[in-house]
Amino acid sequence: MASQDWFEKDFYAILGVPQDADDAAIKKAYRKLARAHHPDKNPGDAAAEQRFKDVGEANSVLSDPEKRREYDAVRQMARGGARFTAGGPGGGAGGFDDVFSTMFGGGAGRGGTRVRYSTGGGAQPDLEDILGGMFGGGAGPAYGGTGFRAPQGPRKGADLTARTSLSFRDAVEGATVTLGTTDGGQITTRIPAGVKDGQKIRLRGKGQPGDAGASAGDLILTVAVEKHPVFGREGDNLTIELPVTFAEATLGATVGVPTLDGSTVKVRVAPGTPSGRVLRIKGRGVPVKDKPGDLMAKVSIVVPQRLSDEARAAVETLQALDEGFDPRAELFANARR
């Protein structure tokens, strides 16, 4: 059943999906959010419980093709797609009668839904009553006899969605971006440090204007983060592959590691360090407020591609000293368990 709060709720924004999302995307978004905000997972969290209810309501509408069609039509009216003028004697054309018959296929003499209301007393129609009658809702205060209920006040503007891309560095350190609007204007906003690829940011009051006396809607901004040629990211930690020579890994060494801010830090590679070992550099990750992440340097032993005669002779000497040692013996023993 269509409800008056359909004008106020953006079910697409609640689920975090675009308006052209298909059924699979809606189902995936719902399941993810329902798991995250389920009361069993958030005991005593009233905000999570309300969020869980909102997600369920949004899914119940958007997953039903008929309800979704009706919802999209109602939201189109809320965004200014339809204007209402009083019908009846002295009223101009294009009233409720015309708007709803156009949207839902009705019309005079064609079996469509006809909506008539009294203009006496200056009262405006309550859309919940009208839509409830059109979409199979239960009986409420009638639109006849004594007229309609008083209007419920100005409505907040609709939420809008947008996308922007950031470099890896700007996403980690934070950046100020300027977005173009459909009416040729611009919105400048600060993206906080540590934003992740695919993260959504709500910009309060940057959506469509509301009715007179009501606040504007919000702008839901989805951020895409570009790849970096050197650094990666795992949560609030940054990652890097650290090349070391065979001699450095075998005998131990102190080597330099680049950081995202352009500086260099020194780390100790212990003697006998194997390829793949991760060295943690505290506080050189994502600069989040509570606790900055770390820089995780993964050791990668570099095998020389060309050897001088002297270097080859040295390696062959080492090989001879290792004769009889099988580095894969433990691997095969464990594989037979």
C-alpha positions in Angstrom: 0.0 0.0 0.0 1.4 3.4 -0.9 1.8 5.6 2.1 2.3 9.3 2.6 5.8 8.7 4.0 6.8 7.5 0.6 7.2 11.2 -0.3 9.7 11.6 2.6 11.7 8.3 2.5 14.4 7.6 -0.1 14.4 3.8 -0.1 17.2 3.8 -2.7 19.5 5.8 -0.5 18.6 3.7 2.5 19.8 0.6 0.7 22.7 2.5 -1.0 21.7 1.5 -4.5 21.1 3.7 -7.6 17.5 4.2 -8.9 18.2 1.9 -11.8 19.5 -1.0 -9.6 18.3 -4.4 -10.7 16.7 -7.0 -8.4 20.0 -8.7 -7.7 21.7 -5.5 -6.6 18.8 -4.7 -4.3 18.8 -8.1 -2.8 22.5 -8.1 -2.2 22.4 -4.6 -0.6 19.5 -5.6 1.7 21.2 -8.8 2.9 24.4 -7.0 3.7 22.7 -4.2 5.6 20.3 -6.5 7.4 23.2 -8.6 8.7 25.1 -5.6 9.8 22.2 -4.0 11.7 20.4 -7.1 13.0 19.2 -6.6 16.6 20.9 -9.9 17.6 24.2 -8.5 16.4 23.6 -5.1 18.1 21.9 -5.8 21.4 20.6 -2.6 23.1 21.5 -0.4 20.1 18.3 1.6 19.3 19.9 3.2 16.3 20.8 -0.1 14.7 17.4 -1.5 15.4 15.7 1.5 13.6 18.2 1.1 10.8 17.3 -2.6 10.5 13.6 -1.7 10.3 14.2 1.0 7.6 16.3 -1.4 5.5 13.5 -4.0 5.8 10.8 -1.5 4.7 12.9 -0.3 1.8 13.5 -3.9 0.6 9.8 -4.8 0.9 8.9 -2.0 -1.5 11.8 -2.1 -4.0 11.8 -5.9 -4.3 8.2 -6.0 -5.3 7.9 -4.8 -9.0 4.4 -3.4 -8.5 5.2 -1.6 -5.3 8.4 -0.2 -6.8 6.5 1.1 -9.8 4.0 2.9 -7.5 6.8 4.2 -5.3 8.8 5.6 -8.2 5.7 7.4 -9.4 5.0 8.9 -6.0 8.6 10.0 -5.6 8.5 11.6 -9.1 5.6 13.8 -7.8 7.5 14.6 -4.7 10.4 15.9 -6.8 8.1 18.2 -8.7 7.2 16.0 -11.6 3.5 16.8 -11.0 1.7 19.9 -9.9 -1.7 19.9 -8.3 -4.4 22.5 -8.8 -7.9 22.4 -7.4 -10.6 20.9 -9.6 -14.3 21.5 -9.5 -16.2 24.6 -10.5 -13.9 27.5 -11.3 -10.8 25.3 -11.0 -8.3 25.1 -13.8 -7.4 22.1 -15.8 -4.7 19.7 -14.6 -5.9 19.0 -11.1 -5.5 15.8 -9.1 -8.0 14.1 -11.5 -5.7 14.7 -14.5 -2.4 14.0 -12.8 -3.3 10.6 -11.4 -5.2 9.5 -14.5 -2.1 10.3 -16.6 0.3 8.5 -14.3 -1.7 5.3 -13.7 -3.5 5.0 -17.0 -6.9 6.2 -15.9 -9.2 8.7 -17.4 -12.8 9.8 -17.6 -14.9 7.1 -19.2 -12.0 4.6 -19.4 -12.4 2.9 -16.0 -9.4 4.8 -14.5 -9.2 6.1 -10.9 -11.1 9.3 -10.5 -10.2 11.5 -7.5 -12.6 14.2 -6.5 -12.4 16.4 -3.4 -14.2 19.3 -1.9 -12.6 22.8 -2.1 -14.9 24.1 0.7 -13.2 25.7 3.7 -9.8 25.9 1.9 -8.6 22.5 3.3 -6.0 20.7 1.2 -6.3 16.9 0.5 -4.3 14.4 2.6 -2.3 12.4 0.1 -2.2 9.4 2.4 -6.0 9.1 2.1 -5.9 9.5 -1.6 -3.0 7.1 -2.3 -4.4 4.6 0.2 -7.6 4.5 -1.7 -5.8 4.2 -5.1 -3.5 1.4 -4.1 -5.7 -0.7 -2.0 -5.2 0.9 1.4 -7.7 0.7 4.3 -10.3 3.3 4.9 -9.2 6.5 6.5 -10.8 9.9 6.9 -12.9 10.3 3.8 -12.6 12.9 1.1 -16.2 13.8 1.1 -18.8 15.4 3.3 -16.7 17.4 5.8 -13.6 17.6 3.5 -10.0 16.6 4.2 -7.6 16.7 7.1 -5.3 19.7 7.5 -2.0 19.5 5.6 1.0 18.0 7.5 3.4 20.8 6.8 6.2 21.5 4.4 8.2 18.6 3.1 12.0 18.1 3.1 13.7 18.0 -0.3 14.6 14.8 -1.9 18.1 13.2 -1.5 20.4 13.1 -4.6 23.2 10.7 -5.5 26.6 11.5 -7.1 29.9 9.9 -7.7 33.5 11.2 -7.6 37.0 9.6 -7.9 40.0 10.4 -5.8 43.7 9.5 -6.1 45.0 7.0 -3.6 46.9 9.7 -1.8 43.9 12.1 -1.5 41.7 9.3 -0.2 44.2 8.4 2.5 45.2 12.0 3.5 41.8 13.7 2.8 41.0 16.3 0.1 38.6 19.1 -0.8 36.6 18.4 -4.0 34.3 20.5 -6.1 31.2 18.8 -7.7 29.1 20.2 -10.6 25.3 20.2 -10.2 22.7 19.6 -12.8 21.7 23.3 -12.8 25.2 24.5 -13.5 26.1 25.3 -9.9 28.9 23.8 -7.8 29.2 22.1 -4.4 32.6 22.2 -2.6 33.1 19.7 0.3 35.8 18.2 2.3 36.4 14.5 2.0 37.8 13.1 5.3 41.1 11.3 5.6 40.9 7.6 5.3 37.9 7.3 2.9 37.7 3.8 1.3 36.9 2.7 -2.3 33.1 2.5 -2.7 32.4 4.4 0.6 29.3 6.6 0.6 29.4 10.1 2.2 26.2 12.0 3.2 26.4 15.7 2.6 23.7 17.3 4.7 21.5 19.8 2.9 23.1 19.5 -0.5 20.2 17.7 -2.1 17.0 19.0 -3.7 15.4 22.1 -2.1 12.4 21.4 0.1 9.1 23.2 0.4 9.1 26.7 1.8 10.2 26.4 5.5 11.6 22.9 5.0 15.2 21.8 4.8 16.8 20.6 1.6 17.6 16.9 1.0 21.0 15.4 1.3 23.6 14.4 -1.4 24.8 10.8 -1.1 28.3 10.8 -2.6 30.0 7.5 -3.6 33.8 7.7 -3.7 35.9 5.6 -6.1 39.6 5.4 -5.1 42.3 5.0 -7.8 45.1 2.4 -7.5 48.6 3.4 -6.4 51.7 1.9 -8.2 53.5 1.2 -4.9 51.1 1.3 -1.9 48.1 -0.8 -1.1 45.6 -0.7 1.7 44.2 -3.2 4.2 41.8 -1.5 6.6 43.7 1.4 8.2 47.1 -0.1 7.3 49.1 0.6 4.2 51.0 -2.1 2.5 54.2 -2.2 0.4 56.5 -4.8 -1.3 60.0 -4.3 0.0 62.8 -5.7 -2.2 65.9 -6.9 -0.4 69.0 -8.7 -1.8 69.9 -12.3 -0.9 72.8 -11.0 1.1 70.7 -8.5 3.1 68.1 -11.2 3.9 70.8 -13.7 4.8 73.3 -11.6 6.8 70.8 -8.9 8.0 70.8 -5.2 7.1 69.2 -1.9 7.8 67.2 -0.7 4.7 65.1 2.4 3.8 61.4 2.2 3.2 59.4 4.9 1.4 56.3 6.3 3.0 53.2 7.8 1.5 54.0 11.3 2.7 57.3 11.2 0.7 59.7 10.6 3.6 61.9 7.5 4.2 62.0 5.4 7.4 64.7 2.8 8.2 63.9 -0.8 9.2 66.0 -3.6 10.4 66.0 -6.8 8.3 67.1 -9.5 10.7 69.6 -12.2 9.6 67.9 -15.1 8.0 64.8 -13.2 7.1 62.7 -15.2 4.6 60.9 -13.8 1.6 57.3 -12.9 2.5 57.9 -11.8 6.1 56.1 -8.6 7.0 57.8 -5.8 8.9 55.5 -3.4 10.8 56.3 0.3 10.8 54.1 1.9 13.5 51.9 4.9 12.7 52.8 5.3 9.0 49.5 4.0 7.7 46.1 5.8 7.2 46.0 8.9 9.5 42.7 8.2 11.2 42.0 10.3 14.3 41.7 7.7 17.0 44.6 5.5 16.1 46.7 5.9 12.9 47.3 2.7 10.9 50.7 1.1 10.3 52.8 0.6 7.2 53.3 -3.1 6.5 56.4 -3.9 4.5 56.5 -7.3 2.9 60.0 -8.6 2.3 60.6 -9.8 -1.3 64.0 -11.3 -2.0 65.4 -10.2 -5.3 67.1 -12.9 -7.4 69.9 -11.4 -9.6 69.3 -11.8 -13.3 72.9 -11.5 -14.3 76.0 -12.8 -12.4 79.6 -11.9 -12.8 82.0 -14.8 -12.9 83.1 -14.0 -9.4 79.5 -13.9 -8.1 78.6 -17.2 -9.9 81.6 -18.9 -8.3 80.5 -17.6 -4.9 77.0 -19.0 -5.4 78.3 -22.3 -6.6 80.5 -22.5 -3.5 77.4 -21.9 -1.3 75.5 -24.6 -3.2 78.3 -27.1 -2.6 78.2 -26.3 1.1 74.4 -26.9 1.2 74.8 -30.4 -0.5 72.5 -32.9 1.2 70.1 -30.2 2.6 66.6 -30.4 1.2 64.6 -27.3 1.9 61.4 -29.1 0.7 61.7 -32.1 3.0 59.3 -30.7 5.6 56.9 -29.6 2.9 56.5 -33.2 1.6 56.3 -34.7 5.1 53.4 -32.4 6.0 51.7 -33.0 2.6 51.5 -36.8 3.5 49.6 -36.2 6.7 
